[in-house]
Amino acid sequence: MKNTTKGYLSAVSAALLWASCGTFGKALFNSGMSPFVLVQTRVTLAALTIALWLALTRPRLLLIRPRDVAYFLLFGGVFMSLMQLAYFMAISKIQVAAAILIQYLAPVLVAVFAMAFWNERASFVKIAALSLSVTGCYLVAGGYDMDLLSMNRPGILWALASAVGFAASTLLGERSMHRHNPWTSLTYALVFSSISLNLVHRPLAIIGQSLGATVWAAIVYIVIFGTLVPFGLYLVAIDTIRSTRTIITSTLEPIAAAFLAFILLGESLSFLQAGGGLMVIAAIILLSLQREKDSLAPEAIRSGSTGRVG
């Protein structure tokens, strides 16, 4: 019970932190920064920060096997990079609400994969919670007022790519938990994501740009409270309550963003949006009350049989 509570609190905290960062990213785009430069800078600074922190405080957590390199290349170098870059590319081309709405198709992808290939139990409660959370996101994002087909098509494709990256990162994160400490997984995922982003674009492209103190403050906030802390908490949640419950709980992000905008910025909040928020909260409560042990995939069990490093 204690671990379950820790898992849900970690997932909720990650969602709340991510919710606070969307406006910072949009403001940086409006100031002239490109999405790619922001993501490259965000991931590179986050990777350097956490690697240095672990090296100074818990160097044992930096130990991995040579064969893990290919795994983290896939986890961080491909899918974590895709998730972050695709999301910021999407919100630079279409409304933030629309990008979030499409990105949060990811819980469906995760649930279908886990139930089909990892023998995760397709319980009534879990399916009901998934339905409630996705419907709630649809209402909060105002999906009923959106004509997605008339929107910028590259923006929609980027948002779909973000959903795939989010789902794949969540699933690969769970597999990683069978072998590594969450902070080890996050460190190497960020390191390989940083390497790939600096290989496909001019390395450290932000160097040489004339940026004011306000812009740098926003970047630092995104690095710490939009990357390091929430991604770490998200992996801790996956480690304790598994990927499907974690990603369903993370649908609290757009709800939190909408309520923060209502409280802090005075933006309107319709009855349907408020109802959608309550649906997501109900989904999280349903999941947290459920007592079950999902069966793990045989491959996952074998990968964890040698014991976790760190």
N, C-alpha and C positions, 0 to 999 in steps of 0.2 A: 504493500500500500504506500509506503514511504517513497519508494522509487517511482511508482506511478504518479504520485503527486509532484515529485521533482520533474518528471518528464513533461507533464502538462504545464506546469509553471514555466519551464524552460521554453516550450513551444509558444506559449502566450506572450512571454517577454520578448522573444525574437520577433513575433508578429508586430508587437507594439513599437519596437525600435525600427523595424523596416517601414512601418506606417509613417514614422516621423521624418523619413528621409526623402520621400518622393518630391516634395516641394523644393528641397535643396537642389536636387538634380535638375529639375525644370528651370530653376532660377539660374543655374550655371549655364544651361543651354541658351537661355535668353541673353546671357552676358557674352555669348560668342564662343563658348567652349564646345568642341565637338563631342558627341557621345563616346566615340572611340577613345579620345584622349582622356576623358573622365574615367572610363572603365579601366584603361591601362594604368592610369595614375592611382586609382583607388586600389586595385589589386596589387600593384607593385609595392606601394607603401604599406599595405596591410601585410603582405608576405614578409617584407623586411622587418616589420615591427614584431610580428609573432615569432619569427625565427630567432631574432635577437633575444626576445624575452625568454623563450625556452632554453636557448643556449646558456643564458645567465642563471636561470632559476631551476630548470628541470631538464638538463641535457640528455638524460636517459630517454626522454620522450622523442628525441630526434633519431633514435635508432630504428632503422627499417632494414628489411632484407633486400638484396639486389633485385629479386623477382617482383618486389612491390613497385619498382619504378614504373613498369609498364602500366600497372593498375592505376597509379596516381596520375600518370600521363593522360589516361582516358578520363578519369574522374575530374581532375582539375584542368588539364591542358585542353581538353575538348569540351566537356559538358558544363563545367562551372564557368568557363569562359563564354560559352554560347549563351548560357542563362543570363549572365549579367550584361553582356554586350547586346544581345537581342532585345532585352527589356528596355535598355536606355535608347536603343535605336528606335524601338516602337514608340516610346513616349515623346521622341523628338519629331515624330511624323503624324501621330494620331493622339486623341485625347488620352490623358492618364487613365481615366475611368475605363475606357475601351481596352487599353493595353492590359490593365489589371484583370478585367473581365475575361479576356482570352487567356491570359497567363494562368488563371485559376481553373483552367481545364486540367491542369496537371494532377490534382488529386484523383480525378477519374482515371487517368493513365496509370498512376501508381497503384491504385486499388485493383484495377483490372489485371495488371501485370503480377502483383503479389498473390492474388487469388488464383490466377491461371498457372503460374510457374513456381511459386514458393509455397504452395499448399496452405496459404493463409485462409482462414475460415471466413466464408462469405455469410456472416451472421446478419440477421434482420436488423439489429441495432446499428451495425456498421454501415449497411446499405442505406438505412434511413438517415443516419448522420451525414453520409456523403451527399444524399439528395438534398437535405436541408441546407448544408453548407454551400453547395453549388447554386441552389436557387436563391439563397440569401445574398450571395455575391452578385448574382444577376440583378436582383432588386436594388441593392445598394449602389451598384455601378450605373443604374438607370438603363439597363439593357433594353427595356421596353421602349425607350425613346431613341434608340440608336438604329440607324440604317447601316449595318456593318458592310453590306455589299457596296454601298456608295462611298465608303471611306477610302482613304489612301491605301491601295493594295499592298505596296511594300511594307507599310506600317503594320498591316494585319498579318502579313507573312512573318515579319520580325516577331510579333507577339506570339504567334503559333510556335516559332522556333524557341522562344523563351519558355513556353509551356513544356516543350519537349526537354529542353535543358534542365528545367526545374525538376521535372519528374525523374529524369535519368540521374541527376545529381543526388536526389533523395534516395533512390534505390541503391546507387553505388555507395552512398554514405552508409547505408545500413550494412551492406556487405563489409565495408571497411571496419565497422564497429566490432566485428567478430575477431579481428586481429589487432586493432590499434586503439589507443586512447583517443577520445574525440578531438583533443587538441593536436595530437600527432596527425590525425587525418586532415584537420583543417589546415595545418601548417603546410603539408606537402601538396594538398589540393591548391592552395593559394600560390605556392612556389611554382608549380607546373603551369598553373593558369597565367601567372605573371610571365613566365618564359615564353609561352605560346603567343601572348598578346604583344610582347616586345619583339618577337620574330616576324610577325605578319604586318607590323607597322613600325615606323621609325622609332627605335628604342627611346624611352623616356621623352616622348614628344613634348611633354609639358615644359621641359627645360628650355629656357630662352624666351618663354612667353611672359609678357608683362602682366602680372596679376596683382591685384590689390589685396590688402589684409582681409577684407570681407570674403573674397573668393577663397583664399587659403583657409579661412576659418570654416567655410562650408565644406571644403575638401577634407579637412581634418575630421570634421564631424561625421562625414560619410565613411571615412576610413575606419574610425573607431566604433561609432554607434550604428553605422549602416552596413558594416562588413564584419569586422573582427568579433565583436560581442554577439550580434544576432546569429551569425553563422555558427559560432561556437556553441551557443545555446541550442540552436536547431539540431546540431549533431548530438549534443547531450540528450535531447528529447528523443531522437531516433534510437539512441542507445538504450533507452529505458522503456519507451512505449511503441517502438517500431515505426516504420515509414508511413504506413497508411494513416494511423492515428495522428502522427505528427503533422503530415501535410494537410489533413482535414482541419486540424486545430489552427494551422497557419492561415486559413482563410479568414481568420479574425483581422488580418492586416488591412484589407480594404475597408472593413467596417470601422476599425479604429481610425483610419485616415479620414473617413467621412465624418465621424463624430468629433475628431480633433478640429477639422475645418469648421464644423458647426459651432464648437465652443470657443475656439481661439480666433477664427477669422470671420465669424458671423455669417458663414455660408448657409444657404437654406438646406433643410433636411425634410424631405417629404414623408408622409405617412408610410408609403411603400418602402422607402429606404430604411426607416426606423424598424419596420416589420422585418425586412431582410436581415438587419443586424440582430434582431431577437432570434431569428431562425438559426443563424450561425452560432450564437451563444447556446441555443438549445442543443445544437449538434454536438458541441464540445461537452456539454453536461451529460448528454446521452453516452458519449464515448467514455467519459471518466467514470461513469457509474457501472459500466459493463465490466464483468469479471470473466476473463477468458485468457487462455494461453494459446496463441496461434502456433501452429506447427511450423518449424523452420524448413527451408529448402535443404535437401540433402547436401548440396554443394556448400551452402552456408555453414552447415554443421561441420563439414569436413574442413572448411577453411579456418574454422575457429578451434579445431580440436587440439592444436598445438599450444593454445594459450595466447592471451593478449600480450603484446609488447607494451610496456608502460603501465 
